Amino acid sequence: MLHHEKVSERKLVDELSDRCSASVKGKLVLAIQDTTEIDLGRHYNRINKSSGIGTLDGGFERHIGFKVHPSLVLDACTGFPLGYSEIRVWERPFEQPLKRERNYQQQSIEEKESYKWFDTSNRTKLCLKQAEAVIIIQDREGDIFEQFVTVADEKTYLLVRSRVNRKLDNAGKLWDELDRSTLLGSYMIQIDADSRSKEPARQAEIEVRSIKASVCSPSKNSPPLTLYAVEAREVNSSAKEPVLWRLLTNWSVESYDQAKLIIEWYGCRWVIEEVFRSLKKGGFNIEQSEIESGWAIRKLCIMLLDTVLKIMQMQIAYHMPEGCDPGITICFDHEQQECLAVMNKKAEGKTQALRNPFNPRELRWATWVIARNGGWKGYRSQQPPGMTTIWRGLQRFYDVLDGWNLFKDIGTP
């Protein structure tokens, strides 16, 4: 299937975005964008280099693969992942000239790799048109002034980490004005240990500031835009790299609570980083795929992103409080639910302690069944099922589902 030309990347992505579109009606949602590289350099001598792969960042000869830029959609009120509004996959040509050789500064935005932010945002707007409002979240690479001009509208908002100290209409600078602004308040958070920077876990005090500013266009082709800037700064800290987020948005910020909400929304970027971790070494290890066609690995990547999402949805749903479960239909259709019902009977024990405690209309009911088939004992005294257990159970479920469908086909006169 992965090698079949009729199974295109676009069709796979469209199927995922259609499902996401159906789940956002009337909701306030976050659409989190980010880019990751799929490095296939370990298979340099085996993989077909003319099959949808190219160079990656760094310029090393054996550093080859492709880039993936998804837009992951979360319910802004619960943080529950609803799907992908878009997934952009591309390769950087081996023969692509250096920036200075192709006069990068003079190129139109459509010719640049950074166009991924515009294209993904516009496709996201189309996919999520039934949502109440959409907040598109991007890191510093997405701090492109033209996005606020062309992407933002009456129900589409950008929330971007500021990359440069932009000029203001009053001849000042954005960061300088933000630093001098009145302190709105502060709060304490727990920051986990960071193995990369060797920073231990710590309690951090975060000070919050916000201003409304008239930001100038760098090209002078557009009039100044009125935007809101929010700063989250860690103080009284001995950390080598204390927290310092300067965030730009067109969402109205007029109080401490609104500023803190903006910071919390931006903090949801960890979810897409967890998706990338699960896709690579922390989970499915797609970079170790033995497939020799880059095009096939690209399709596999899209399909695995869907699987990672489903596992994450089930794990989160299992921990959600009563009345907040998103419902089983977000992951399983009617036919799959019938198969799960049969598997549930076998997974349940003879005692009350080993009965599925959830409603069959809830996603956590399905999570219980899947986890039992992944090796989880099912007792409430145990640790809840983790992503690896759910993945093993999901593999088992799809094997059983194949047999279930075969049995139904044979038994149909």
C-alpha positions as CSV (number, residue, x, y, z in Angstrom):
1,M,0.0,0.0,0.0
2,L,2.8,2.4,0.9
3,H,4.3,2.0,-2.6
4,H,1.0,2.3,-4.5
5,E,0.8,5.6,-6.4
6,K,-2.9,5.9,-5.8
7,V,-2.2,6.1,-2.1
8,S,-1.0,9.7,-2.1
9,E,0.3,11.9,0.7
10,R,-2.4,14.4,0.0
11,K,-5.2,11.8,0.3
12,L,-3.8,10.6,3.6
13,V,-3.6,14.1,5.0
14,D,-7.1,15.1,3.7
15,E,-8.6,12.1,5.4
16,L,-7.0,13.2,8.7
17,S,-8.1,16.8,8.3
18,D,-11.7,15.8,7.4
19,R,-11.9,13.9,10.7
20,C,-10.5,16.9,12.6
21,S,-12.9,19.3,10.9
22,A,-15.9,17.2,12.1
23,S,-14.7,17.3,15.7
24,V,-14.2,21.1,16.2
25,K,-17.7,22.4,15.6
26,G,-18.5,25.2,18.1
27,K,-15.3,24.8,20.0
28,L,-12.5,27.2,20.8
29,V,-9.4,25.4,19.6
30,L,-5.6,25.7,19.5
31,A,-3.8,24.8,16.3
32,I,-0.1,24.2,17.2
33,Q,2.4,24.2,14.4
34,D,6.0,23.0,14.4
35,T,8.6,21.3,12.2
36,T,10.7,18.2,12.7
37,E,13.2,16.4,10.5
38,I,13.1,12.7,9.7
39,D,16.8,11.9,9.5
40,L,17.5,8.8,7.3
41,G,21.3,9.3,7.2
42,R,21.9,5.9,8.8
43,H,20.5,4.3,5.6
44,Y,22.5,6.5,3.3
45,N,23.9,3.6,1.2
46,R,20.6,1.8,1.0
47,I,17.8,4.3,0.5
48,N,16.8,5.6,-3.0
49,K,18.0,9.2,-2.9
50,S,15.7,10.2,-5.8
51,S,12.5,9.1,-3.9
52,G,11.3,12.2,-2.0
53,I,14.3,12.9,0.2
54,G,16.9,15.6,0.3
55,T,19.4,17.5,2.5
56,L,18.6,18.5,6.1
57,D,19.9,21.3,8.3
58,G,23.6,21.2,8.9
59,G,24.8,20.5,5.4
60,F,26.5,17.2,6.2
61,E,26.6,14.9,3.1
62,R,25.0,11.9,4.9
63,H,22.4,14.1,6.7
64,I,19.5,13.2,4.4
65,G,15.8,12.8,4.9
66,F,12.7,15.0,4.8
67,K,10.8,17.6,6.9
68,V,7.4,17.3,8.5
69,H,5.3,20.3,9.6
70,P,1.9,19.3,11.2
71,S,-0.8,21.5,12.7
72,L,-2.0,19.7,15.8
73,V,-5.5,20.8,17.0
74,L,-6.4,20.9,20.8
75,D,-9.6,21.8,22.6
76,A,-8.5,25.1,24.2
77,C,-10.7,24.5,27.3
78,T,-9.6,20.9,28.1
79,G,-6.3,20.5,26.2
80,F,-7.7,17.3,24.5
81,P,-6.1,16.6,21.1
82,L,-8.8,16.6,18.4
83,G,-6.7,15.8,15.3
84,Y,-4.5,17.4,12.6
85,S,-5.8,20.3,10.5
86,E,-2.9,19.9,8.1
87,I,0.4,18.0,7.7
88,R,3.0,19.4,5.3
89,V,5.8,17.1,4.1
90,W,8.6,18.2,1.8
91,E,12.2,17.5,0.9
92,R,15.0,20.1,0.4
93,P,16.6,19.4,-3.0
94,F,20.2,18.2,-3.0
95,E,21.1,20.7,-5.6
96,Q,19.5,23.7,-3.9
97,P,21.8,26.7,-4.0
98,L,22.8,28.5,-0.7
99,K,20.8,31.5,0.5
100,R,23.2,34.1,-0.8
101,E,23.5,32.4,-4.2
102,R,19.7,32.5,-4.7
103,N,19.4,36.1,-3.3
104,Y,17.2,34.8,-0.5
105,Q,16.2,38.2,0.8
106,Q,14.6,39.2,-2.5
107,Q,12.7,36.0,-3.0
108,S,8.9,36.0,-2.6
109,I,7.6,34.3,0.4
110,E,6.1,31.5,-1.8
111,E,9.6,30.5,-2.9
112,K,10.9,30.2,0.7
113,E,10.7,27.3,3.1
114,S,9.1,29.6,5.6
115,Y,6.0,29.6,3.4
116,K,5.1,26.5,5.3
117,W,3.7,28.7,8.1
118,F,1.4,30.6,5.7
119,D,0.3,27.5,3.7
120,T,-0.4,25.5,6.9
121,S,-2.2,28.3,8.5
122,N,-4.5,29.0,5.5
123,R,-5.3,25.3,5.2
124,T,-6.0,25.2,8.9
125,K,-8.4,28.1,8.6
126,L,-10.3,26.2,5.9
127,C,-10.3,22.9,7.9
128,L,-11.5,24.6,11.2
129,K,-14.1,26.9,9.7
130,Q,-16.8,25.3,12.0
131,A,-14.9,26.2,15.2
132,E,-15.9,29.1,17.3
133,A,-12.4,30.6,17.1
134,V,-8.9,29.3,16.2
135,I,-5.7,30.3,18.0
136,I,-2.7,29.3,15.7
137,I,0.4,28.8,17.9
138,Q,3.9,29.0,16.5
139,D,7.5,29.3,17.8
140,R,10.0,32.0,17.0
141,E,10.5,30.8,13.4
142,G,6.8,31.7,12.7
143,D,7.4,35.3,13.8
144,I,6.6,36.7,10.3
145,F,4.8,40.1,10.3
146,E,2.9,39.3,7.1
147,Q,1.1,36.5,8.9
148,F,-0.7,39.0,11.1
149,V,-1.7,40.8,7.9
150,T,-2.9,37.9,5.8
151,V,-3.8,35.0,8.2
152,A,-5.5,36.7,11.1
153,D,-9.2,37.6,10.9
154,E,-12.3,38.0,13.0
155,K,-12.1,34.4,14.2
156,T,-8.5,33.4,13.6
157,Y,-5.8,34.5,16.0
158,L,-2.0,34.1,16.0
159,L,0.0,33.4,19.1
160,V,3.7,33.6,18.2
161,R,6.9,33.7,20.2
162,S,8.6,37.0,19.4
163,R,12.0,36.5,17.5
164,V,13.1,40.1,17.0
165,N,12.8,43.4,18.9
166,R,10.4,45.0,16.5
167,K,10.0,48.7,15.9
168,L,6.9,50.5,17.2
169,D,5.0,53.3,15.7
170,N,6.1,55.6,18.6
171,A,9.8,55.1,17.6
172,G,10.4,52.7,20.5
173,K,11.2,49.0,20.5
174,L,8.8,46.2,21.4
175,W,10.9,44.3,24.0
176,D,12.1,47.5,25.6
177,E,8.6,48.8,26.1
178,L,7.5,45.4,27.4
179,D,10.4,45.4,29.9
180,R,9.4,48.8,31.2
181,S,5.7,48.0,31.5
182,T,3.9,47.6,34.8
183,L,4.2,44.2,36.5
184,L,0.7,42.5,36.3
185,G,1.4,39.7,38.7
186,S,3.4,36.6,39.3
187,Y,2.9,32.9,40.0
188,M,4.9,29.7,40.8
189,I,5.3,26.7,38.6
190,Q,7.2,23.4,38.8
191,I,9.7,23.0,36.0
192,D,10.9,19.4,35.2
193,A,14.6,18.5,35.0
194,D,16.2,19.0,31.5
195,S,18.6,16.3,30.5
196,R,20.0,18.3,27.6
197,S,21.0,21.4,29.6
198,K,21.5,19.4,32.8
199,E,19.2,21.7,34.7
200,P,17.6,20.0,37.7
201,A,13.9,20.3,38.5
202,R,13.0,23.5,40.2
203,Q,10.2,25.7,41.5
204,A,10.2,28.9,39.3
205,E,8.6,32.3,40.0
206,I,7.2,33.8,36.8
207,E,6.5,37.5,36.4
208,V,3.9,38.5,33.9
209,R,3.8,41.8,31.9
210,S,1.7,42.8,28.9
211,I,1.3,45.8,26.6
212,K,-0.8,46.9,23.6
213,A,1.5,48.1,20.9
214,S,1.4,49.5,17.4
215,V,4.0,47.4,15.6
216,C,5.6,48.6,12.4
217,S,5.8,46.5,9.2
218,P,9.5,45.7,8.4
219,S,8.9,46.2,4.7
220,K,6.9,49.4,5.1
221,N,4.4,48.0,2.6
222,S,1.7,47.7,5.3
223,P,0.5,50.2,8.0
224,P,1.4,49.4,11.6
225,L,-0.7,46.7,13.3
226,T,-2.1,46.9,16.8
227,L,-1.0,43.7,18.6
228,Y,-0.6,42.6,22.2
229,A,2.7,41.5,23.7
230,V,2.9,39.2,26.8
231,E,6.1,38.5,28.7
232,A,6.7,35.5,31.1
233,R,10.0,36.0,32.8
234,E,11.6,33.7,35.5
235,V,13.0,35.7,38.4
236,N,15.2,35.0,41.4
237,S,16.6,31.9,39.6
238,S,20.0,30.3,39.5
239,A,19.2,28.4,36.3
240,K,21.6,28.8,33.3
241,E,18.7,29.6,31.0
242,P,15.8,31.0,33.0
243,V,12.4,31.1,31.3
244,L,11.8,34.2,29.1
245,W,8.9,34.1,26.7
246,R,7.9,37.2,24.8
247,L,4.7,36.4,22.9
248,L,2.9,38.3,20.2
249,T,-0.9,37.9,19.5
250,N,-3.9,39.7,18.1
251,W,-6.0,38.1,20.9
252,S,-7.1,40.9,23.2
253,V,-5.1,41.0,26.5
254,E,-6.3,43.6,29.0
255,S,-5.7,41.9,32.4
256,Y,-3.4,39.6,34.3
257,D,-5.7,36.6,33.9
258,Q,-5.9,37.1,30.1
259,A,-2.1,37.4,29.9
260,K,-1.7,34.2,32.0
261,L,-4.1,32.4,29.7
262,I,-2.0,33.4,26.7
263,I,1.1,32.0,28.5
264,E,-0.8,28.7,29.3
265,W,-1.9,28.4,25.7
266,Y,1.6,28.8,24.4
267,G,2.8,26.2,26.9
268,C,0.6,23.7,25.1
269,R,3.4,23.4,22.5
270,W,4.8,20.6,24.6
271,V,2.0,18.4,23.2
272,I,3.4,18.5,19.6
273,E,6.9,18.0,20.9
274,E,5.6,14.8,22.6
275,V,4.1,13.7,19.3
276,F,7.5,14.1,17.6
277,R,9.2,12.2,20.4
278,S,6.7,9.3,20.0
279,L,7.2,9.3,16.3
280,K,11.0,9.0,16.6
281,K,13.3,7.5,19.2
282,G,10.8,7.8,22.1
283,G,8.3,5.5,20.3
284,F,7.9,4.2,16.8
285,N,11.5,5.0,15.7
286,I,10.5,5.9,12.2
287,E,14.1,6.9,11.4
288,Q,15.1,3.3,11.7
289,S,12.7,2.1,9.0
290,E,14.1,-0.4,6.6
291,I,12.0,0.7,3.7
292,E,14.1,1.7,0.7
293,S,11.8,4.3,-0.8
294,G,11.6,7.8,0.7
295,W,8.1,8.3,-0.7
296,A,6.9,5.2,1.2
297,I,8.5,6.4,4.5
298,R,6.8,9.7,4.0
299,K,3.4,8.0,3.8
300,L,4.3,5.8,6.7
301,C,5.1,9.0,8.7
302,I,1.7,10.4,8.1
303,M,0.0,7.2,9.1
304,L,2.1,6.9,12.3
305,L,1.3,10.5,13.2
306,D,-2.4,9.4,13.2
307,T,-1.5,6.4,15.4
308,V,0.4,8.5,17.8
309,L,-2.6,10.9,18.1
310,K,-5.0,8.0,18.8
311,I,-2.7,6.6,21.5
312,M,-2.4,10.0,23.1
313,Q,-6.2,10.6,22.9
314,M,-6.8,7.3,24.7
315,Q,-4.2,7.9,27.4
316,I,-5.5,11.4,28.1
317,A,-9.2,10.3,28.0
318,Y,-8.4,7.6,30.7
319,H,-7.3,10.4,33.1
320,M,-10.1,12.8,32.4
321,P,-12.7,13.5,35.1
322,E,-16.3,12.2,35.0
323,G,-18.3,14.0,32.4
324,C,-15.4,15.3,30.3
325,D,-14.7,12.1,28.2
326,P,-14.8,13.1,24.5
327,G,-16.7,10.0,23.5
328,I,-15.6,6.7,21.8
329,T,-16.5,7.9,18.3
330,I,-13.5,10.2,18.1
331,C,-11.2,7.1,17.7
332,F,-13.5,4.2,16.8
333,D,-16.3,3.8,14.3
334,H,-19.4,1.6,14.8
335,E,-17.8,-1.5,13.3
336,Q,-14.7,-1.2,15.5
337,Q,-16.9,-0.6,18.6
338,E,-18.7,-3.9,17.9
339,C,-15.3,-5.7,17.8
340,L,-14.2,-3.9,21.0
341,A,-17.4,-5.1,22.7
342,V,-16.5,-8.7,22.0
343,M,-12.9,-8.2,23.1
344,N,-14.2,-6.5,26.3
345,K,-16.1,-9.7,27.3
346,K,-12.9,-11.7,27.1
347,A,-10.8,-9.0,28.8
348,E,-13.1,-8.8,31.8
349,G,-12.5,-11.2,34.7
350,K,-15.0,-13.0,36.9
351,T,-14.7,-10.6,39.8
352,Q,-16.0,-7.1,40.1
353,A,-12.4,-5.8,40.4
354,L,-11.7,-6.9,36.9
355,R,-14.8,-5.4,35.2
356,N,-14.5,-2.5,32.8
357,P,-15.8,0.4,35.1
358,F,-16.6,2.8,32.2
359,N,-19.5,3.5,30.0
360,P,-19.2,1.9,26.5
361,R,-19.9,5.3,24.9
362,E,-16.8,6.7,26.5
363,L,-13.3,6.6,25.0
364,R,-11.8,5.5,28.3
365,W,-14.0,2.4,28.1
366,A,-12.2,1.5,24.8
367,T,-8.8,2.5,26.4
368,W,-9.5,-0.1,29.2
369,V,-10.1,-2.8,26.6
370,I,-7.1,-1.9,24.5
371,A,-4.8,-1.7,27.5
372,R,-5.9,-5.1,28.8
373,N,-4.9,-6.5,25.4
374,G,-1.6,-4.7,25.7
375,G,-0.7,-6.6,28.9
376,W,-2.2,-4.3,31.5
377,K,-3.6,-6.2,34.5
378,G,-6.7,-3.9,34.8
379,Y,-6.7,-3.4,38.6
380,R,-7.3,0.1,39.8
381,S,-4.5,-0.3,42.3
382,Q,-2.1,-0.5,39.4
383,Q,-0.4,2.3,37.6
384,P,-2.7,3.6,34.7
385,P,-1.7,2.2,31.3
386,G,1.1,4.0,29.5
387,M,1.6,4.8,25.8
388,T,3.7,1.7,25.1
389,T,1.0,-0.6,26.7
390,I,-1.8,1.1,24.7
391,W,0.3,0.8,21.5
392,R,0.8,-3.0,22.0
393,G,-3.0,-3.3,22.7
394,L,-3.8,-1.3,19.6
395,Q,-1.7,-3.6,17.5
396,R,-3.5,-6.6,18.9
397,F,-6.9,-4.9,18.3
398,Y,-6.2,-4.4,14.6
399,D,-5.1,-8.0,14.2
400,V,-8.3,-9.1,15.9
401,L,-10.3,-6.6,13.8
402,D,-9.0,-8.2,10.6
403,G,-10.1,-11.6,11.8
404,W,-13.5,-10.1,12.9
405,N,-14.1,-8.7,9.5
406,L,-13.0,-11.9,7.7
407,F,-15.5,-13.9,9.9
408,K,-18.3,-11.5,9.1
409,D,-17.5,-11.7,5.3
410,I,-17.5,-15.5,5.4
411,G,-20.6,-15.7,7.5
412,T,-22.6,-13.4,5.2
413,P,-24.8,-15.4,2.7
